[in-house]
């Protein structure tokens, strides 16, 4: 008496197949999460040194595309050391993703208040 062959959907997969499937799922999820999640910090791009060139500039924690900057953090003043990499970090309606080297955090400030590129 011959044994009926299992259909492909009922075949047992070995442990390596299960691990490969798990890794593929994790990689796909990570790829879509990275692509769909806009952040102020461009991964792996070191901010270009700049300073605040306005007398004072509001520094916000985030930018909402429908309402503008949100989560006011503090006021930055002329000469404060910041970073922004032109062409790599986002600028939304004149609000630039900026790294404040004082407390070492990211936020948004008006692009026209950035200047003195490479001055320090």
Backbone torsions as a table, in degrees:
resi	resn	phi	psi	omega
1	UNK	NA	126.7	-178.3
2	UNK	-91.6	148.5	179.8
3	UNK	-84.7	138.7	176.4
4	UNK	-70.0	142.1	178.8
5	UNK	-75.6	139.4	177.9
6	UNK	-72.1	142.9	177.0
7	UNK	-70.0	159.4	-178.0
8	UNK	-55.9	-32.5	-178.6
9	UNK	-74.2	-16.9	-179.0
10	UNK	-105.3	0.6	178.5
11	UNK	-68.9	144.4	175.3
12	UNK	-77.6	135.7	176.8
13	UNK	-97.1	144.2	178.2
14	UNK	-75.0	168.4	-179.2
15	UNK	-61.7	-32.1	179.1
16	UNK	-67.3	-36.5	177.8
17	UNK	-65.1	-41.6	179.5
18	UNK	-64.5	-41.1	179.0
19	UNK	-66.2	-42.5	179.1
20	UNK	-61.9	-42.2	178.5
21	UNK	-64.4	-42.8	178.3
22	UNK	-61.9	-46.6	179.2
23	UNK	-63.2	-39.8	178.2
24	UNK	-63.3	-40.9	178.6
25	UNK	-64.5	-44.4	179.5
26	UNK	-63.1	-44.4	-179.4
27	UNK	-63.7	-42.7	179.9
28	UNK	-64.8	-42.1	178.8
29	UNK	-63.6	-44.7	180.0
30	UNK	-63.7	-40.1	-179.3
31	UNK	-64.0	-45.9	-179.0
32	UNK	-69.5	-34.6	177.5
33	UNK	-64.5	-43.8	-179.3
34	UNK	-66.5	-43.0	-176.4
35	UNK	-69.0	-37.3	-173.4
36	UNK	-90.1	-10.1	-175.6
37	UNK	-104.0	103.0	177.4
38	UNK	-75.7	135.1	178.5
39	UNK	-132.4	159.1	178.7
40	UNK	-69.6	-30.7	-177.6
41	UNK	-94.9	116.5	176.0
42	UNK	-75.0	121.4	-176.2
43	UNK	-54.5	130.2	169.1
44	UNK	68.6	15.3	177.4
45	UNK	-112.4	118.2	-179.9
46	UNK	-75.1	128.4	-179.9
47	UNK	-62.2	138.7	176.6
48	UNK	-74.4	132.8	-178.2
49	UNK	-63.7	135.1	177.4
50	UNK	-150.8	177.4	173.4
51	UNK	-132.8	163.7	172.8
52	UNK	-77.4	125.9	-178.2
53	UNK	-106.8	-2.3	173.4
54	UNK	-88.1	157.7	175.8
55	UNK	-57.8	-41.7	175.1
56	UNK	-150.5	151.2	-178.5
57	UNK	-144.8	129.6	176.6
58	UNK	-73.3	137.9	-178.6
59	UNK	-117.0	117.5	-176.0
60	UNK	-109.5	150.3	-177.7
61	UNK	-74.5	-24.9	-176.8
62	UNK	-155.9	172.5	177.2
63	UNK	-131.2	128.4	178.3
64	UNK	-106.9	124.2	-174.4
65	UNK	-62.7	-22.4	-179.4
66	UNK	-95.7	-23.8	-176.8
67	UNK	-119.2	-13.7	-177.9
68	UNK	98.5	-157.0	-177.1
69	UNK	-67.1	144.7	179.4
70	UNK	-136.7	163.6	177.1
71	UNK	63.5	64.2	177.9
72	UNK	-53.6	129.6	179.8
73	UNK	-101.6	-52.7	-176.1
74	UNK	-172.2	175.7	175.4
75	UNK	-103.1	131.6	174.9
76	UNK	-100.1	151.5	-175.5
77	UNK	-122.6	163.8	-178.6
78	UNK	-48.5	129.3	177.1
79	UNK	92.6	-10.6	177.4
80	UNK	-60.4	137.4	-176.9
81	UNK	-83.5	123.1	-179.8
82	UNK	-135.8	178.0	177.3
83	UNK	-143.3	145.8	175.3
84	UNK	-159.7	134.2	179.0
85	UNK	-105.8	107.5	-178.1
86	UNK	-58.7	129.4	179.4
87	UNK	88.8	-14.6	-179.9
88	UNK	-113.0	-38.0	179.6
89	UNK	-95.2	144.7	-174.1
90	UNK	-69.4	149.6	171.3
91	UNK	-131.6	117.0	-178.8
92	UNK	-112.3	115.1	178.2
93	UNK	48.6	40.9	177.7
94	UNK	89.0	-3.0	178.3
95	UNK	-100.6	116.9	-173.6
96	UNK	-100.0	136.0	171.6
97	UNK	-64.4	122.6	-170.7
98	UNK	-134.7	142.6	176.0
99	UNK	-102.9	122.6	177.6
100	UNK	-91.5	111.6	-176.6
101	UNK	-72.7	-13.5	176.8
102	UNK	-62.2	-73.4	178.4
103	UNK	-88.8	3.9	178.7
104	UNK	59.2	59.5	175.6
105	UNK	-142.9	162.0	-178.3
106	UNK	-96.2	152.3	174.9
107	UNK	-172.4	-163.5	-178.6
108	UNK	-126.4	137.6	177.9
109	UNK	-140.1	158.0	178.9
110	UNK	-61.4	133.5	-176.6
111	UNK	-60.8	-36.5	-178.5
112	UNK	-68.1	-11.6	177.2
113	UNK	-90.3	2.2	176.4
114	UNK	-99.6	135.9	178.8
115	UNK	-169.5	-166.4	-179.3
116	UNK	58.6	39.9	-176.1
117	UNK	-57.1	128.6	178.0
118	UNK	68.7	19.9	-175.3
119	UNK	-83.0	-5.8	179.2
120	UNK	-141.5	NA	NA
